[in-house]
Amino acid sequence: MRPPAAKPASPATRALQVVPPSGPTVWLTSFTAGAMAFLCVFALALSLASGRLADRWSEALARTATIRLSAPPEQVQLQTDAILALLATTPGIASFRAIDDAETRALLEPWFGPGLPIEALPIPRLFEVVEADPGYDAEGLRQRLAAEAPGALLDDHTRWRRPLAEAAGRIRLLGVLSIALIGAAMAAMITLAARAALAANAEVIRVLRLVGAKDSYIARAFVRRFTLRTLVGATLGAAAGVAGVAALPAADAAGGFLTGLGFTGTGWLWPLVLPPIAALVAFLATRRAAFAKLKELT
């Protein structure tokens, strides 16, 4: 009894068999894709976390303002009462309070150390103002303060918010540029690997041409092989990057920047996009390199 005939290989499988499955280009392509995907994950995490932090700081400063009172000792209490009365009648203010000496001492302690003699120093009296929705008229409040408490100065933190907003935009831009540079470096490395593989298999390519294989068939074989290698390597690299980001300390109120570098919410979906993008980059780079090298081997 004759054994059943083997099922013929598909065109895709036959095309993949043209490229040798081993050699330096295997680990070079996979390692490059994995390393670049790993770096992209951390570039994304850093960019998103930095933007979140700047936005959070800017939003917090946007809701609060500070009034600084500098007046002769005999006028401090009188102007303090005037400021509190003025704030109580100003629309658009959710809450306000005068910062006492103990809290002022605590604010200055990191710079001047404990036991700072607040009473003996000409430190301005501070007032915290929390804005409501809708907010107050800052310019109108300044004019009223100038009339009723000449030593008072309103600081609505505009000069602090603007640099933070600019920093958030620039950090996001740097993150995009970093990812673009990583992609360009990956494309260059894959191009070199593809050209090396084509050069190493020059004799195989000549034989294929002798038996009637077209350059499009030969190029498709290399493109498929390198695209699959890149996809596998990028998937492993992205997975390692996500695991590394997940191992970072979670964000907390006191941790600031260094404990908030992970992804949040839907941000965890961004690393899933990296392997397909890496495969697309490999496809385009290998296709261009393959046809260029095949022309040289004509």
N, C-alpha and C positions, 0 to 999 in steps of 0.2 A: 504494500500500500504506500503510495507516494505521500510524503508529508505535504501539508498545505503550503502553498506558495506564500513567501513573505510579502507583507504589505509594502508596496513601494513607498519610499520616503517622500514626504511633501517637498515642494520646491524650496520652502523656507529652511527645512532641515538639510537638504542637499547644499543650499547656499552656505549654511553655517559650517558644514564639513569642509569647505574650501579653506577656511582659516584654521591654522593649527591651534588646538585648544590649550597648549602650554607654551611657556617661554616667558621672557622678561616682560613682555607687553601685558601679560595677564595681571600680574601683581602690580605693575606700574599703573595701569588704568584703574583697577579696583581701589588701590591704595590712594591714588590721587582723588578719585571721586569721594571716597569715604572721608578723607581728611578735610576736603573742601566743604562737604556737607556738615561735618562736625563744627568747623569754624563758622559756617553760616548760621547754625543754630545759636551759637553764643553771640554772634553779631546781632541777630534778631532779638535775643533776650536782652542784651545790653541796650539796644536802641529803644525797644518798647519800655523797658523799666526806667530808663533815663527820662523819656518823654512823660511817663506817668508821674514821676517824682516832680519834674518841673511844673507840670500841669497842676498837681496837688498843691505845691507850694504857692503857685500863682493864684489858685482859687482861694486858698486860705488867706492870703494877703489881700485879695480883692474884697473879702467880706469884713475886714477889720481896718481900723485906722487908729492913729495915736495922736493925742494932743499933748504937747510938751509945754509946761509952764515954767518960765524963768522970770522971777520977780523978786524984789527986795523982801527980806524976811517978814517985815511988817505987813506986806501986801499979799503974801502967799495964801493965807486962809481966806481973805476977802475975795481974791480972784478965783480961788478954788470954788467957793460957794457960787460965784457968778457963772463959772463954767458949768457946774452941775445943774444950775437952774436953766441955763441956756439949752443944754442938751435935752433936758426933760421936755422942752417945748419945741424941739426941732423934729418935724416929720421925716420919716425915712430911717430913723434910728431904732433898731430892735432893742439894744441894751447898751449901757455904759457903766463904767465904774472908775473910781480913782485907785491907782496902784499904791499900796501902802509901803512904808519903809522896809518892812520885812521882805516883801516880794521884790522890791528894788535891790535889796542887799543880795537876795538869792540870784537875781539876774546878773549882777556884777561879780559874784563870787568866782566864776570860772576864770575871770581875767585878773582880779585883784586879790583873790584869796579870801578866806573866812575872816570874820571880825572887822569888816570894813566900817569905819565910823561915818555912817550916812549923815548923821546930824551935823558933823563938822565940815562936810564937803558941800560945795555949791552945786549939788546935783538937781536937775530940774524935776519938778513934780510931773508924773505921767498919768494919763487917763486913757483907758481902752474904750474904743467905740466900735460896736458891732452893727453893721449895716443891715437894714431890713430890705424887703422886696416889695415895691420899688425902693430904691435907695434915696439918700438925702442929696441936697444940692451942696456940693463941696465948696464951691466959690462963695455961695451965700453964707455958709457956715463960717468961712474964713473972715468975711466982712463983719459978721456979728461978733466973732471973737475979738477982732481988732478994736471994735467999739466998746465992748463990755469987759474984756480981759486983755489989755494991751500986751501982756507978757506971754500970751498963749500962741502956739503955732500948731496948725493942723498938718499932719503928715498922713496922706491917704495911701501911702506905699506905692504910688505910681512908679517912682524911680526904682523900686525893687521888682515890681511885676514885669516891667518891660524887658529887663535882661533875662528873666526866667522864661518868658514867652519866646524870646529870640533863641535862648539856649535849647528849648524843646524842639523848635523847628530845625536848628542846626544839627542837633544830635540825631534826629530822624534822617536828615539828609546824609549825614556821615554814615549812618547805618546802611542806607540804600547804596551809597557809593562803595562801602566796604563789600557788600554782597556782590555788586557789579564787578569789582576787582577780583574777588574770589572766583566768580564765574568765568571771567576772562582768563585767569591763570589756569583754571581747570580745562578750558577749551584749548589753551596753548599746549598743555601737557598731553592731552588726549590726541591732539593733532600730531605732536612729535611721536607718540607711541604708534599711531596709525601709520605714519610714514615709515617708521622703522619696521613695522610688521610687513608692510607692502614691499619694502626694499629687501627684507630677509626672504620673502617668498617670490622673488622675481622669477626664478626658474619655474615655479608652480604656475605663475600667471602666464608665462610664455607657452607652457604646455596646454593650459586651458584655452588660450587663444588659438592654438593649433587645432584643437578639437572643435572649434566653433563657438566658444563662449564669448559673449559680448562683454564689453567693459562695464555696462550697466549691471550685468549679473555678478561680475567679480566685485564691483564696488558695493553692491547690495550685501554681499556676503560679509565684507569687512564692517560695513555700517551696522548690520544686525549684531555681529559679535561684540563690537565695542559699545554699542548702545546697551546691550544686556549687561555687560560687565560694569558699565557706569551705573546703571540702575541698581544693581545688587550692591555695589560698593557705597553708593550714596544712601541707600536705605539703611545699611548697617551703620554708616557714619552718623546719619540723622538720629537713629535710635540711640546710639551712644551719647550724642549731644543732649538729647532729651533726658536721658537718665542722669547725665551730669548736672543739667539745670535743675532737675527735680531734687537732686541731693543738696542743693544750696539751701541755706537757712531761709525760713519763711519770713515774709515781711512783718514787722511789728511797729508799734508807735515810736519806739525809741531807737530802733535799729537803723533808720535812715536809709541811705543809699545801698550800703553793702548787704543788707538783708532783704532787699526787694528786687533782686535781679532775675527772678523766675518769671514764667508766663502766668497770666491770669485769664480766667474765663475762656473765651473763644481764641485767645492768643495761643493756646496749646495746639490749635489746628494748623498754625503757620508752618511748623516743621514738616507736616505731611505734604506740603507743596514742593519741598526741596527735591526729593528724588525724581519726580516727573520732569521738573525743570532741568535737573542735571542730565537726565536722559535725552531731553530735547537738545541741550547744548552739545552733548556728545554726538547725537545724530547729525546735526548741522556741521560740526567741526570735522567729523570723520568723513562725511560725504564729500565735503570740499577737498579734504586732503587726499581722499582716494582717487577722485577724478584727476586732480593735479598730478599725483604720482603716476597714475596710469598713462598719462600723456607723456611723462618723462621716459617711461619704459617702452614706448612705442618703437 
